[in-house]
Amino acid sequence: MKSPDRDRKLGLPHLNMRVLRWATIVLPILFLAGVDALRHTVFYAQLHTLPGFIATYVALTIGVTLFTFIVFGMIARLQATVSQQNRQLSALNAVALASAQNLRSEQVLETGLDNVLKVMEADAGLICIVDKEREEHSALCHQGFSADLIRSIQRAKLRDDPVASEVVRTGRPVIMERVTDDPRVAEAAAREGIKSFVSAPLTSEGGVNGVLVVANRVERRFSHADEEFLRAMGGQLGMAIQNAILFERAERKNRELTALVTVGKAVASSLNLDEMLSKSLDAVIEIAHVDATEVWLLDGQELALKCQRGVCREAFAERVRFSIGEGFPGIVAQTQTPVLVHNLASDPRLVRKRLVQVGFQTFCALPLRYQDRLVGVMAVAAFSPDALDRPEDVRLLEAIGERISVAIVNAELHGQVQDAATLHERERIAREMHDGMAHLLGYINTQSMAVKRLLADDHMSDAHAELTKMEEITRDLYADVREGILGLRTAARANEGLLPALREYIQHYTEMSHIAVALHVSPDAEGLRPAPSVEIQLMRIIQEALTNVRKHARASGRRTADQILRTSPTPRSCWRPPAIPTASRRS
């Protein structure tokens, strides 16, 4: 059952139908009663004759005919009103259906505009989206207007459009049935051939987020029903715009999270600084929809270009070093605040003029900070002047910059750790050479001098005995050197895992020393991967143990060494050193 209030709001002919129903009952009765009263009172003598009866029936015929035409005329007008209301309701239903099927505003607004123009039999129309933060409006869809007019209202300020600003400010339609009477819009309307138009607000949650314009190229009167229809349609389209805005925000947030995850994977993919920066900047280009990006690292009192990705690399390489305060990177390093420029050619701070020559228009530079320390500067550039036109775009770049800053610091620390590890390894090799090879070489040198004296004194047997000792020592020294080289090669492959490196070492050890080595690994130890420092210590222990086997297992026959690697029930990070290998004689 339809409520009267709803019928009244939509303009349905509820009361007119009731009046018409009672009029078709009461008026004929009153008419007949009046005629009968005249026949029996005022015109009794005249109407009771034959001519009177004829005149009476002629009058009745004329009255019935007129009444019939009047009634059917009213019915026709009511039918036209109902048909118009049905078309309006159908248009509203089409917009509601489009809103339910699609959360993107463009398709919904195009459906709404098409239905409005059909229902109102208008010649042109457009829908503008209002950005209240920037106080701008832009045409999102249009029909019947010239391309020049549409271009002129893209991102146009509301203060420059008196009609749109009034609609947004008041929240009520502005109707102009003769646009030539209003000097504010007469000139623009004349160029488009518009004679009358109405601008209605698109509303949602009590605010105006768009403007609907319906125009005719002939003078026209807009009825109250037209105004009510535009209000209802404005509510539908305004809600569609609001839903699209919320959906776009959710999508943007999802894209930002995806972007941060992508950059996070890139910065975590490698500890090599150049490789990490290349992958990270490639991700920035894809995420931020820019054409080129670069990273400058702080080098004393200057910035040095460390990595550049994207197009036109020669233009960016025009300068590879900037002083603090020079150019966009230097200014950002000095102020530690972002710089965003959409008209690069007109900015006097630009130093690399080739960027403008190749067509870049948008440039954004941001500081890379780790805690309170400046690490460097990240910059992005785009050919489009509309790139990075939203504050959230810059915020996303800042969030990406934070992750790149941490990755840069981690890569630097990794380099320092590698340098320290290299120095430590050199010191270890130096100690081993001093404790082993240097002592043996000193002993050989001393023995050589003694052999010379024995030969000079013709003590041939003693000289031969000393040379035999020197031969054994030299053989042991040679084996130690080969074993040391093997150990260094194995350490270089430690990133492949402990067990593969250990098996390769045992294979080469067996070939070199002719000692059969058996490695027994418990099943639960096969898949374990201890920390790199633990792997190195375990490898050193096993190498030292097998070296002792080679030096001290002097039994004749075939020599063997058994090595057992087990895991304890303690946590994965707690490894027990393996047992010292044993050597045995096999007959």
Secondary structure as the mmCIF struct_conf table of DSSP 4:
data_model
#
loop_
_struct_conf.conf_type_id
_struct_conf.id
_struct_conf.beg_label_comp_id
_struct_conf.beg_label_asym_id
_struct_conf.beg_label_seq_id
_struct_conf.end_label_comp_id
_struct_conf.end_label_asym_id
_struct_conf.end_label_seq_id
HELX_RH_AL_P HELX_RH_AL_P1 PRO A 4 LEU A 10
TURN_TY1_P TURN_TY1_P1 GLY A 11 GLY A 11
HELX_RH_AL_P HELX_RH_AL_P2 HIS A 14 HIS A 40
TURN_TY1_P TURN_TY1_P2 THR A 41 PHE A 43
HELX_RH_AL_P HELX_RH_AL_P3 TYR A 44 LEU A 47
TURN_TY1_P TURN_TY1_P3 HIS A 48 HIS A 48
BEND BEND1 THR A 49 THR A 49
HELX_RH_AL_P HELX_RH_AL_P4 LEU A 50 GLN A 101
HELX_RH_AL_P HELX_RH_AL_P5 SER A 105 MET A 120
TURN_TY1_P TURN_TY1_P4 GLU A 121 GLU A 121
BEND BEND2 ASP A 123 ASP A 123
STRN STRN1 ALA A 124 ASP A 131
TURN_TY1_P TURN_TY1_P5 LYS A 132 GLU A 135
STRN STRN2 GLU A 136 GLN A 143
BEND BEND3 GLY A 144 PHE A 145
HELX_RH_AL_P HELX_RH_AL_P6 ALA A 147 SER A 152
TURN_TY1_P TURN_TY1_P6 ILE A 153 ARG A 155
STRN STRN3 ALA A 156 LYS A 157
HELX_RH_3T_P HELX_RH_3T_P1 LEU A 158 ASP A 160
HELX_RH_AL_P HELX_RH_AL_P7 PRO A 162 THR A 170
BEND BEND4 ARG A 172 ARG A 172
STRN STRN4 VAL A 174 MET A 176
BEND BEND5 GLU A 177 GLU A 177
HELX_RH_3T_P HELX_RH_3T_P2 VAL A 179 ASP A 181
TURN_TY1_P TURN_TY1_P7 PRO A 183 VAL A 185
HELX_RH_AL_P HELX_RH_AL_P8 ALA A 186 GLU A 192
TURN_TY1_P TURN_TY1_P8 GLY A 193 GLY A 193
STRN STRN5 SER A 196 SER A 204
TURN_TY1_P TURN_TY1_P9 GLU A 205 GLY A 206
STRN STRN6 GLY A 207 ASN A 216
BEND BEND6 ARG A 217 VAL A 218
HELX_LH_PP_P HELX_LH_PP_P1 ARG A 221 SER A 223
HELX_RH_AL_P HELX_RH_AL_P9 HIS A 224 ALA A 268
BEND BEND7 SER A 269 SER A 269
BEND BEND8 LEU A 271 LEU A 271
HELX_RH_AL_P HELX_RH_AL_P10 LEU A 273 ALA A 288
TURN_TY1_P TURN_TY1_P10 HIS A 289 HIS A 289
BEND BEND9 ASP A 291 ASP A 291
STRN STRN7 ALA A 292 ASP A 299
TURN_TY1_P TURN_TY1_P11 GLY A 300 GLN A 301
STRN STRN8 GLU A 302 GLY A 310
BEND BEND10 VAL A 311 VAL A 311
HELX_RH_AL_P HELX_RH_AL_P11 ARG A 313 PHE A 316
TURN_TY1_P TURN_TY1_P12 ALA A 317 GLU A 318
BEND BEND11 VAL A 320 VAL A 320
STRN STRN9 ARG A 321 SER A 323
TURN_TY1_P TURN_TY1_P13 ILE A 324 GLY A 325
BEND BEND12 GLU A 326 GLU A 326
HELX_RH_AL_P HELX_RH_AL_P12 GLY A 327 THR A 335
BEND BEND13 THR A 337 THR A 337
STRN STRN10 VAL A 339 VAL A 341
BEND BEND14 HIS A 342 HIS A 342
HELX_RH_3T_P HELX_RH_3T_P3 LEU A 344 SER A 346
TURN_TY1_P TURN_TY1_P14 PRO A 348 ARG A 349
TURN_TY1_P TURN_TY1_P15 LYS A 353 LYS A 353
HELX_RH_AL_P HELX_RH_AL_P13 ARG A 354 GLN A 357
TURN_TY1_P TURN_TY1_P16 VAL A 358 GLY A 359
STRN STRN11 THR A 362 TYR A 370
TURN_TY1_P TURN_TY1_P17 GLN A 371 ASP A 372
STRN STRN12 ARG A 373 ALA A 382
BEND BEND15 PHE A 383 SER A 384
TURN_TY1_P TURN_TY1_P18 PRO A 385 LEU A 388
BEND BEND16 ARG A 390 ARG A 390
HELX_RH_AL_P HELX_RH_AL_P14 PRO A 391 GLU A 432
HELX_RH_PI_P HELX_RH_PI_P1 MET A 433 ALA A 438
HELX_RH_AL_P HELX_RH_AL_P15 HIS A 439 ALA A 456
TURN_TY1_P TURN_TY1_P19 ASP A 457 ASP A 458
HELX_RH_AL_P HELX_RH_AL_P16 MET A 460 ALA A 492
TURN_TY1_P TURN_TY1_P20 ARG A 493 ARG A 493
HELX_RH_3T_P HELX_RH_3T_P4 ALA A 494 GLU A 496
HELX_RH_AL_P HELX_RH_AL_P17 LEU A 498 SER A 513
STRN STRN13 ALA A 516 VAL A 521
HELX_RH_3T_P HELX_RH_3T_P5 PRO A 523 ALA A 525
TURN_TY1_P TURN_TY1_P21 GLU A 526 GLY A 527
HELX_RH_AL_P HELX_RH_AL_P18 PRO A 532 HIS A 552
BEND BEND17 SER A 556 GLY A 557
STRN STRN14 ARG A 558 LEU A 565
BEND BEND18 PRO A 569 THR A 570
TURN_TY1_P TURN_TY1_P22 ARG A 572 SER A 573
HELX_LH_PP_P HELX_LH_PP_P2 ARG A 576 PRO A 581
STRN STRN15 THR A 582 ARG A 586
#
